[in-house]
């Protein structure tokens, strides 16, 4: 289980290069709308937002999308 703030999750999204939502979806074999919903906190199973600092506390157990997003953000930042 992973816990972070909603603002930190949005920062990951904002650090992704253009077209990443579709690329992440393709890599994971899911719909791009599911990736977008993940970062917006909309209708995702095993995803819970509670009141707290920085937009609230986000708790989720499925980290596949986050892991791929973090890798893609790191690659973009490091010119890979």
C-alpha positions in Angstrom: 0.0 0.0 0.0 1.3 3.4 -0.9 0.4 6.8 0.6 1.2 10.2 -0.7 -0.5 13.6 -1.1 -2.7 14.4 -4.0 -0.4 17.4 -4.8 2.6 15.1 -5.1 0.7 12.8 -7.4 -0.2 15.8 -9.5 3.4 16.8 -9.6 4.3 13.5 -11.1 1.7 13.9 -13.7 2.9 17.5 -14.5 6.5 16.3 -14.9 5.6 13.8 -17.6 6.4 14.7 -21.2 3.6 15.3 -23.7 1.8 12.1 -24.8 2.8 10.1 -21.7 -0.8 9.2 -20.7 -1.2 7.3 -24.0 2.2 5.8 -23.8 1.7 4.6 -20.2 -1.7 3.1 -21.2 -0.2 1.4 -24.2 2.7 0.0 -22.1 0.3 -1.4 -19.5 -2.4 -2.5 -21.9 -5.1 -0.3 -20.4 -7.2 2.6 -21.7 -5.7 6.1 -21.6 -8.8 7.3 -19.8 -7.9 5.0 -16.9 -4.4 6.6 -16.7 -5.9 10.1 -16.7 -8.5 9.1 -14.1 -5.7 7.7 -11.9 -4.0 11.0 -11.7 -7.3 12.9 -11.2 -8.5 10.5 -8.4 -11.6 9.5 -10.3 -13.3 6.1 -10.2 -10.2 4.0 -9.5 -10.5 0.8 -7.5 -8.1 0.5 -4.5 -7.6 4.3 -4.5 -8.8 6.4 -1.7 -8.4 10.2 -1.0 -9.0 11.5 2.5 -8.8 15.1 3.8 -5.4 16.2 4.7 -2.5 18.5 3.7 -1.6 19.2 0.1 -4.9 18.3 -1.4 -5.5 15.3 0.8 -3.9 11.9 1.4 -4.1 9.4 -1.4 -3.8 5.7 -0.5 -3.7 3.0 -3.2 -2.4 -0.5 -3.5 -2.0 -0.8 -7.3 1.1 1.1 -8.1 1.6 0.0 -11.7 0.6 3.3 -13.3 2.6 5.3 -10.7 5.7 3.2 -11.3 5.6 3.6 -15.0 4.9 7.3 -14.7 7.8 7.9 -12.3 10.2 6.0 -14.7 9.0 8.0 -17.7 9.4 11.3 -15.7 12.9 10.3 -14.7 13.8 9.4 -18.2 12.5 12.7 -19.6 14.4 14.6 -16.9 17.6 12.8 -17.6 17.3 13.0 -21.4 16.8 9.2 -21.9 
